[in-house]
Amino acid sequence: MNITELLEPFAATDRAALHHRDRTFTYRELAEQVQQVQAGLADAGVQPGDKVMLIAGTSPQFVAALFGILREGAVAVPINPLSPVPEMAPEIAAINPSLVFVGPAAAAAVAEIAPACPVVALMSAHYDGAIAFEDFLGEAPRRGVQRAPEDLALLIFTSGTAGLPKAAMLTHGNLAANIGQVDAHGAGLANADDVVLGALPLFHILGLNMLLGVFMRSGASIVLVERFDAHGALELVRRHGVTSVSGPPAMWQAWASLPDVGPEDFKTLRVAISGAAGLSREVANAVQERLGVPLSQGYGLTEAAPVLTLGAGTGAPATSVGRPVPGVSLRLVDHDGEDVPVGDEGEIWAKGDNIFPGYLDNPEATALALTEDGWLRTGDIGVVDDDGYLYIVDRRKDLIVVSGFNVFPGEVEAALLTHPDIEDAAVVGVAHPTTGESVRAFVVPVEGVPLDENEVIAHCESLMARYKCPQAVEVVSELPRGNAMGKLRRRNLRPAS
């Protein structure tokens, strides 16, 4: 098998596959370019199992490069192209890639971090030392390299269910299983007549396997969005007659907040899913009232490739994440790993062919995430009602979720403590009307040294992706710590709910 076989039923057709700016790419054109990327990789000496990084924004070239890497049997490693050098450097070092596809935003960073690594410029030929994408493409058509279901397809850096970022391993079998599970869920989620708004970033697993995997398997066409803004995306919905949109609550909230929007703008929409962060009743109601769009939710994790549950087609209330997709088993367990009664809260555990085998070169983190018999400990607390609908009620860890992206306090606190004028630091997640949560920092300055909030935030932005950085900084004289080991009590810093 090879996950790119999902394109084969439409590879010889002139069906629209991708819309980008003012151009449409057919499935035939995309399949040809995928084979050209594969040939270019082979010419460059890339072997099955080698790791190839994608550090670029959304574009047709990104899609072709991704499928070309996988078709050659190599492992694709997409990362956020807007990550600053201190965050990107350890990820590149951990992978030691054979080749990097890079976009304009990350070109300088990659040149600084990995000057000896071959680099292909996806969107421009003007990066020093980079090969232009058009010049990289090979000519000889090649068959897709067959892989076993357990062979790696993707490495996705994630904060996972605990700790600092690490590379989650996803196999061809994991990806194929989740595509099949979502398809088997039914409810008409994806069909060949769909026009899908591709507002999800393609370096995120939801964009990779839900947007590209599920919908391209069905023969749908995808309108690629390089960077979401409410007015621009709304124009794409109107122009292309978009029928399906999946995105975080912040996207739906932005549309519902526009003064000149109404149900007529979304008259072609038949599937509307909110995911990657919790959907509040207020946002769901606003979207229904302003846009005439009934939202349903889904739930998943990178480690699950990613979908575990869907509400669409189940009659689930908007505040529920629905029921497990076929082939996924869920348990709610207590601190002893015992199942809790219906109606009681418990940690969500998941099992299925979509569940990842672990983190790259990190057996300790893998053992924390997976039980010996293969259950994924999600770290999320849920409750199931009498109708079998799942609700996410809390997070067992201190995880903060900003617009669907995981932020672990320890990572942000470590960045804060590199500031020469900060003696101690703690961060917590606080409710935010558009991103679900935002990061709030509490810092203890070096005695007698004044601290400027904006300067502290700028310091963090020089070290990590912006979504991880504090939105607000509060200077305090001390942090709440308990017991002889000085354990930080973050719960004492969170605002009362």
C-alpha positions as CSV (number, residue, x, y, z in Angstrom):
1,M,0.0,0.0,0.0
2,N,0.9,3.7,-0.2
3,I,-1.4,6.4,1.1
4,T,-1.0,8.3,-2.2
5,E,-3.1,5.6,-3.9
6,L,-6.1,7.6,-2.7
7,L,-5.5,9.9,-5.7
8,E,-5.4,7.2,-8.3
9,P,-9.2,6.9,-9.0
10,F,-9.1,10.5,-10.3
11,A,-5.6,10.8,-11.6
12,A,-6.6,10.5,-15.3
13,T,-9.5,12.9,-15.0
14,D,-9.9,16.6,-15.6
15,R,-11.9,17.1,-12.5
16,A,-10.9,20.2,-10.5
17,A,-8.5,19.2,-7.7
18,L,-7.1,22.5,-6.4
19,H,-8.1,26.2,-6.8
20,H,-5.4,28.6,-5.9
21,R,-5.5,32.4,-6.5
22,D,-6.8,32.6,-10.2
23,R,-5.8,29.1,-11.3
24,T,-7.4,25.7,-11.2
25,F,-5.3,22.5,-11.1
26,T,-7.0,19.3,-12.3
27,Y,-6.4,15.9,-10.7
28,R,-4.5,14.9,-13.9
29,E,-2.2,17.9,-13.6
30,L,-1.7,17.3,-9.9
31,A,-0.9,13.6,-10.4
32,E,1.6,14.4,-13.1
33,Q,3.4,16.9,-10.8
34,V,3.4,14.5,-7.9
35,Q,5.2,12.0,-10.1
36,Q,7.6,14.7,-11.2
37,V,8.4,15.5,-7.6
38,Q,8.9,11.8,-6.9
39,A,11.3,11.6,-9.8
40,G,13.2,14.6,-8.6
41,L,13.5,13.1,-5.2
42,A,14.9,9.9,-6.7
43,D,17.3,11.9,-8.8
44,A,18.5,13.7,-5.6
45,G,19.2,10.3,-4.0
46,V,16.3,10.3,-1.6
47,Q,15.5,6.7,-0.6
48,P,12.3,5.1,0.9
49,G,12.3,5.8,4.6
50,D,14.4,9.0,4.3
51,K,13.0,12.1,6.0
52,V,12.1,15.1,3.9
53,M,10.9,18.3,5.6
54,L,8.2,20.7,4.4
55,I,8.6,24.2,5.9
56,A,6.2,26.2,3.8
57,G,2.7,27.7,3.7
58,T,-0.3,26.4,1.8
59,S,0.1,26.2,-2.0
60,P,-0.4,23.7,-4.8
61,Q,3.4,23.1,-4.7
62,F,3.1,22.1,-1.1
63,V,0.4,19.5,-2.0
64,A,2.5,18.1,-4.9
65,A,5.6,17.9,-2.7
66,L,3.8,16.2,0.1
67,F,2.3,13.5,-2.1
68,G,5.6,13.2,-4.0
69,I,7.5,12.5,-0.8
70,L,5.0,9.9,0.2
71,R,4.8,8.3,-3.2
72,E,8.6,7.8,-3.2
73,G,8.2,6.0,0.2
74,A,10.0,8.7,2.1
75,V,8.7,10.3,5.4
76,A,7.2,13.8,5.2
77,V,7.9,16.1,8.1
78,P,5.9,19.3,7.9
79,I,6.5,22.1,10.4
80,N,5.2,25.6,10.9
81,P,7.0,27.9,8.5
82,L,6.5,30.9,10.9
83,S,8.4,29.3,13.7
84,P,11.4,31.4,14.8
85,V,14.9,29.9,14.6
86,P,15.2,28.8,18.3
87,E,12.1,26.7,17.9
88,M,12.8,25.4,14.4
89,A,16.5,24.5,15.0
90,P,15.9,21.6,17.4
91,E,13.2,20.2,15.2
92,I,15.4,20.1,12.1
93,A,18.3,18.7,14.2
94,A,16.0,15.9,15.6
95,I,15.0,14.9,12.0
96,N,18.4,15.4,10.1
97,P,16.5,15.6,6.8
98,S,17.8,14.4,3.5
99,L,16.2,17.4,1.8
100,V,13.9,20.4,2.7
101,F,11.1,22.0,0.7
102,V,10.9,25.6,1.9
103,G,8.7,28.6,1.4
104,P,9.6,32.3,1.5
105,A,8.8,32.7,5.2
106,A,11.3,30.1,6.4
107,A,14.0,30.3,3.7
108,A,16.4,32.4,5.7
109,A,15.9,30.4,8.9
110,V,16.6,27.1,7.1
111,A,19.7,28.5,5.4
112,E,21.0,29.5,8.9
113,I,20.1,26.3,10.7
114,A,21.0,23.7,8.0
115,P,23.3,25.3,5.5
116,A,24.5,21.9,4.1
117,C,21.1,20.4,3.6
118,P,19.7,20.4,0.0
119,V,16.9,22.9,-0.2
120,V,14.1,23.2,-2.8
121,A,12.3,26.6,-3.0
122,L,8.6,25.9,-3.4
123,M,7.4,29.4,-4.3
124,S,10.4,31.3,-5.7
125,A,13.9,30.7,-7.2
126,H,15.5,33.6,-5.3
127,Y,16.6,31.9,-2.1
128,D,20.4,31.7,-1.9
129,G,21.6,28.2,-2.5
130,A,18.1,26.8,-3.2
131,I,16.9,24.9,-6.2
132,A,13.8,26.3,-7.9
133,F,10.8,23.9,-7.6
134,E,10.4,23.9,-11.4
135,D,14.1,22.9,-11.9
136,F,13.9,20.2,-9.3
137,L,11.1,18.3,-11.0
138,G,12.1,15.1,-12.7
139,E,10.9,13.7,-16.0
140,A,10.6,9.9,-15.8
141,P,7.2,8.7,-14.5
142,R,7.7,6.3,-11.6
143,R,5.4,3.9,-9.8
144,G,4.6,4.6,-6.3
145,V,6.8,2.8,-3.8
146,Q,4.9,0.1,-1.9
147,R,4.9,0.5,1.9
148,A,3.7,-1.8,4.7
149,P,0.9,-0.4,6.8
150,E,3.4,0.0,9.7
151,D,5.8,2.0,7.7
152,L,6.2,5.7,8.6
153,A,4.5,8.3,6.4
154,L,4.5,11.5,8.5
155,L,6.3,12.9,11.5
156,I,4.3,15.7,13.1
157,F,5.8,17.8,15.9
158,T,3.4,18.1,18.8
159,S,3.3,18.8,22.4
160,G,1.4,15.6,22.6
161,T,-0.3,14.7,25.9
162,A,2.6,15.8,28.1
163,G,5.8,17.7,27.9
164,L,7.8,19.6,25.3
165,P,7.3,19.2,21.5
166,K,8.2,15.8,20.1
167,A,7.7,14.1,16.7
168,A,4.6,11.9,16.6
169,M,5.0,9.0,14.2
170,L,2.1,8.3,11.8
171,T,2.1,5.4,9.5
172,H,0.6,4.8,6.1
173,G,-1.8,2.4,7.9
174,N,-2.8,5.1,10.5
175,L,-3.6,7.7,7.8
176,A,-5.5,5.2,5.6
177,A,-7.4,3.9,8.6
178,N,-8.6,7.4,9.7
179,I,-9.6,8.3,6.2
180,G,-11.7,5.1,6.0
181,Q,-13.2,5.7,9.5
182,V,-14.3,9.2,8.6
183,D,-15.7,8.0,5.3
184,A,-17.6,5.1,7.1
185,H,-19.1,7.6,9.5
186,G,-21.4,8.6,6.6
187,A,-23.6,11.7,7.0
188,G,-22.4,12.7,3.5
189,L,-19.3,14.4,4.9
190,A,-17.4,14.2,1.6
191,N,-18.4,13.5,-2.0
192,A,-17.2,14.2,-5.5
193,D,-19.4,17.3,-5.9
194,D,-18.0,19.1,-2.9
195,V,-16.0,22.3,-3.1
196,V,-14.1,22.5,0.2
197,L,-12.6,25.7,1.7
198,G,-9.0,24.8,2.6
199,A,-8.5,27.2,5.4
200,L,-6.7,24.7,7.7
201,P,-2.9,25.0,7.6
202,L,-1.4,22.1,5.7
203,F,1.4,21.6,8.3
204,H,-1.3,20.6,10.8
205,I,-2.6,17.0,10.9
206,L,-6.2,18.2,10.5
207,G,-5.3,19.9,7.2
208,L,-3.1,17.0,6.1
209,N,-5.4,14.0,6.6
210,M,-8.9,15.5,6.9
211,L,-8.7,18.2,4.2
212,L,-6.3,16.5,1.8
213,G,-6.9,12.9,2.7
214,V,-10.7,12.6,3.2
215,F,-11.8,15.1,0.6
216,M,-9.3,14.2,-2.2
217,R,-10.2,10.6,-1.8
218,S,-13.7,11.5,-2.6
219,G,-12.7,13.5,-5.7
220,A,-13.7,16.9,-4.2
221,S,-12.0,20.1,-5.2
222,I,-10.2,22.2,-2.6
223,V,-9.9,26.0,-2.5
224,L,-6.5,26.6,-1.0
225,V,-6.3,29.5,1.5
226,E,-2.8,30.8,2.2
227,R,-3.8,32.8,5.3
228,F,-7.3,33.2,6.6
229,D,-8.9,36.5,6.9
230,A,-12.7,36.8,7.2
231,H,-13.4,39.0,4.3
232,G,-11.1,37.3,1.8
233,A,-12.3,33.8,2.8
234,L,-15.9,34.9,2.5
235,E,-15.3,36.0,-1.0
236,L,-13.8,32.6,-1.9
237,V,-16.9,30.9,-0.4
238,R,-19.1,33.1,-2.7
239,R,-16.9,32.8,-5.8
240,H,-16.5,29.0,-5.8
241,G,-19.8,28.0,-4.3
242,V,-18.1,26.3,-1.3
243,T,-20.1,23.4,0.1
244,S,-18.0,22.3,3.0
245,V,-16.0,24.1,5.6
246,S,-14.0,22.8,8.6
247,G,-12.2,25.1,10.9
248,P,-11.6,26.2,14.5
249,P,-14.2,28.3,16.4
250,A,-12.1,31.4,15.9
251,M,-12.8,31.2,12.1
252,W,-16.6,30.9,12.6
253,Q,-16.6,33.7,15.2
254,A,-14.7,36.0,12.8
255,W,-17.4,35.4,10.1
256,A,-20.3,35.8,12.5
257,S,-18.7,39.2,13.6
258,L,-18.7,40.7,10.1
259,P,-21.3,43.5,9.8
260,D,-22.2,42.7,6.2
261,V,-22.7,38.9,6.3
262,G,-25.8,36.8,6.3
263,P,-27.3,33.4,5.4
264,E,-27.3,34.3,1.7
265,D,-23.5,34.3,1.8
266,F,-23.4,30.7,2.9
267,K,-26.4,29.3,0.9
268,T,-24.2,26.7,-0.9
269,L,-22.8,25.3,2.4
270,R,-24.0,21.9,3.4
271,V,-21.3,20.7,5.8
272,A,-20.0,23.0,8.6
273,I,-17.7,21.6,11.2
274,S,-15.9,23.3,14.1
275,G,-12.9,21.5,15.4
276,A,-9.4,21.8,16.9
277,A,-10.7,23.8,19.9
278,G,-13.8,23.8,22.1
279,L,-16.9,25.4,20.6
280,S,-18.8,27.6,23.1
281,R,-22.6,27.8,23.0
282,E,-22.3,31.5,22.4
283,V,-20.3,31.1,19.2
284,A,-22.5,28.2,18.0
285,N,-25.6,30.4,18.5
286,A,-24.0,33.4,16.8
287,V,-23.1,31.4,13.8
288,Q,-26.6,29.9,13.6
289,E,-28.3,33.3,14.0
290,R,-26.1,35.4,11.8
291,L,-25.0,33.0,9.1
292,G,-27.9,30.5,9.2
293,V,-25.3,27.7,9.6
294,P,-25.8,24.9,12.1
295,L,-22.4,23.9,13.4
296,S,-21.3,20.4,14.4
297,Q,-18.1,19.5,16.2
298,G,-15.4,16.9,15.9
299,Y,-12.7,15.8,18.3
300,G,-9.2,14.3,17.8
301,L,-5.5,14.5,18.3
302,T,-2.4,14.4,16.2
303,E,-1.7,11.0,17.7
304,A,-5.0,9.7,16.3
305,A,-4.3,10.9,12.7
306,P,-6.5,12.9,13.9
307,V,-10.3,12.2,14.1
308,L,-11.8,10.3,17.0
309,T,-15.4,11.6,17.0
310,L,-17.8,13.5,14.8
311,G,-21.1,15.1,15.6
312,A,-22.3,15.6,12.0
313,G,-25.1,13.2,11.1
314,T,-25.6,12.0,14.7
315,G,-28.1,14.5,16.0
316,A,-25.5,15.6,18.6
317,P,-26.0,19.0,20.3
318,A,-23.6,21.7,19.0
319,T,-21.7,21.6,22.3
320,S,-21.0,17.9,22.0
321,V,-18.2,16.4,19.9
322,G,-20.5,13.6,18.8
323,R,-19.8,9.9,18.8
324,P,-16.7,7.8,17.9
325,V,-16.2,7.2,14.2
326,P,-16.5,3.6,13.1
327,G,-13.4,1.6,14.1
328,V,-12.5,3.8,17.0
329,S,-13.2,2.6,20.6
330,L,-13.3,5.1,23.4
331,R,-13.2,4.7,27.2
332,L,-13.7,7.1,30.0
333,V,-11.5,6.1,33.0
334,D,-10.7,7.2,36.5
335,H,-7.2,7.7,38.0
336,D,-6.9,3.9,38.4
337,G,-7.7,3.2,34.8
338,E,-11.1,1.8,35.6
339,D,-14.1,2.7,33.5
340,V,-16.5,5.3,35.0
341,P,-20.3,5.1,34.9
342,V,-22.3,7.0,32.2
343,G,-22.6,10.6,33.3
344,D,-19.4,10.6,35.3
345,E,-16.3,12.5,34.2
346,G,-13.2,10.5,33.2
347,E,-10.1,10.7,31.1
348,I,-10.7,9.8,27.4
349,W,-8.8,6.8,26.2
350,A,-8.9,5.8,22.5
351,K,-8.0,2.7,20.5
352,G,-8.1,1.9,16.8
353,D,-6.0,1.4,13.7
354,N,-5.5,5.1,13.5
355,I,-3.7,5.4,16.8
356,F,0.0,6.2,16.4
357,P,2.8,3.8,17.4
358,G,4.6,6.4,19.5
359,Y,7.0,9.4,19.4
360,L,10.2,9.3,17.4
361,D,13.2,8.2,19.6
362,N,11.3,9.0,22.8
363,P,10.3,5.7,24.5
364,E,9.6,7.6,27.8
365,A,7.0,9.9,26.2
366,T,5.5,7.0,24.3
367,A,5.0,5.0,27.5
368,L,3.2,7.9,29.0
369,A,0.9,8.3,26.0
370,L,0.1,4.6,25.3
371,T,-0.9,1.8,27.6
372,E,0.7,-1.6,27.1
373,D,-2.4,-2.8,25.2
374,G,-2.5,0.1,22.9
375,W,-4.9,2.6,24.4
376,L,-4.0,6.3,23.8
377,R,-4.3,8.4,27.0
378,T,-5.6,11.7,25.6
379,G,-5.2,13.7,28.8
380,D,-8.7,15.2,28.1
381,I,-11.6,14.8,30.5
382,G,-14.9,14.0,29.0
383,V,-18.4,12.9,30.0
384,V,-20.9,10.8,28.0
385,D,-24.6,11.5,28.3
386,D,-27.4,8.9,28.2
387,D,-27.6,9.2,24.4
388,G,-24.0,8.3,23.9
389,Y,-22.8,11.9,23.0
390,L,-19.4,12.9,24.2
391,Y,-18.6,16.2,25.8
392,I,-15.1,17.6,26.5
393,V,-15.2,19.2,30.0
394,D,-11.6,19.8,31.0
395,R,-8.0,18.9,30.5
396,R,-6.2,16.7,32.9
397,K,-2.8,18.3,32.2
398,D,-2.0,22.0,32.1
399,L,-2.3,22.0,28.3
400,I,-3.4,25.3,26.7
401,V,-5.1,25.2,23.3
402,V,-4.9,28.3,21.2
403,S,-6.8,28.2,17.9
404,G,-6.4,24.4,17.9
405,F,-2.7,24.4,18.6
406,N,-1.3,22.8,21.8
407,V,0.8,25.0,24.1
408,F,2.5,23.5,27.2
409,P,3.2,26.0,30.0
410,G,6.6,24.5,30.7
411,E,7.8,25.4,27.2
412,V,6.6,29.0,27.6
413,E,8.0,29.3,31.1
414,A,11.4,28.1,29.9
415,A,11.4,30.8,27.3
416,L,10.4,33.5,29.9
417,L,13.2,32.4,32.2
418,T,15.8,33.1,29.5
419,H,15.0,36.8,30.0
420,P,17.8,38.2,32.2
421,D,15.4,40.3,34.3
422,I,13.0,37.5,35.1
423,E,13.6,35.5,38.3
424,D,10.5,33.2,38.2
425,A,7.6,32.6,35.8
426,A,4.4,30.8,35.3
427,V,1.8,30.7,32.6
428,V,-1.8,29.5,32.4
429,G,-4.5,29.4,29.8
430,V,-7.4,31.9,30.1
431,A,-10.6,32.0,28.1
432,H,-10.5,34.0,24.8
433,P,-13.5,34.9,22.7
434,T,-11.9,34.0,19.3
435,T,-9.0,31.6,20.0
436,G,-10.7,29.5,22.7
437,E,-7.8,30.2,25.1
438,S,-4.8,32.5,25.3
439,V,-1.6,32.4,27.3
440,R,-1.3,34.7,30.3
441,A,2.1,34.9,32.0
442,F,2.9,35.8,35.6
443,V,6.5,36.9,36.1
444,V,8.7,37.7,39.2
445,P,11.3,40.2,38.2
446,V,14.9,40.3,39.5
447,E,14.8,42.5,42.6
448,G,14.8,46.2,41.8
449,V,14.5,45.7,38.0
450,P,11.4,47.1,36.3
451,L,9.8,44.9,33.6
452,D,7.9,46.1,30.5
453,E,5.0,43.8,29.4
454,N,5.5,44.4,25.7
455,E,9.2,43.8,25.9
456,V,8.6,40.5,27.7
457,I,6.1,39.4,25.0
458,A,8.6,40.5,22.2
459,H,11.3,38.4,24.0
460,C,9.0,35.3,23.8
461,E,8.2,36.0,20.1
462,S,11.9,35.9,19.3
463,L,12.1,32.3,20.7
464,M,8.8,30.6,19.7
465,A,5.8,30.7,17.4
466,R,3.5,33.6,18.2
467,Y,0.5,31.5,19.2
468,K,2.6,30.2,22.1
469,C,3.5,33.6,23.4
470,P,1.7,35.4,26.2
471,Q,-1.1,37.8,25.3
472,A,-0.8,39.4,28.7
473,V,2.0,39.6,31.3
474,E,1.4,40.3,35.0
475,V,4.3,41.2,37.3
476,V,4.0,39.7,40.7
477,S,6.2,39.5,43.8
478,E,6.0,35.7,44.1
479,L,4.3,32.7,42.6
480,P,2.1,30.2,44.5
481,R,4.2,27.2,45.3
482,G,3.5,24.4,47.7
483,N,5.2,21.5,49.4
484,A,8.9,21.1,50.1
485,M,9.8,20.8,46.4
486,G,8.3,24.1,45.6
487,K,5.7,22.7,43.2
488,L,3.9,25.4,41.2
489,R,0.2,25.6,41.8
490,R,-1.1,27.0,38.5
491,R,-4.7,26.5,39.5
492,N,-4.2,29.4,42.0
493,L,-3.4,31.7,39.1
494,R,-6.3,30.9,36.9
495,P,-9.3,33.2,37.0
496,A,-12.4,31.9,38.8
497,S,-14.8,30.3,36.3
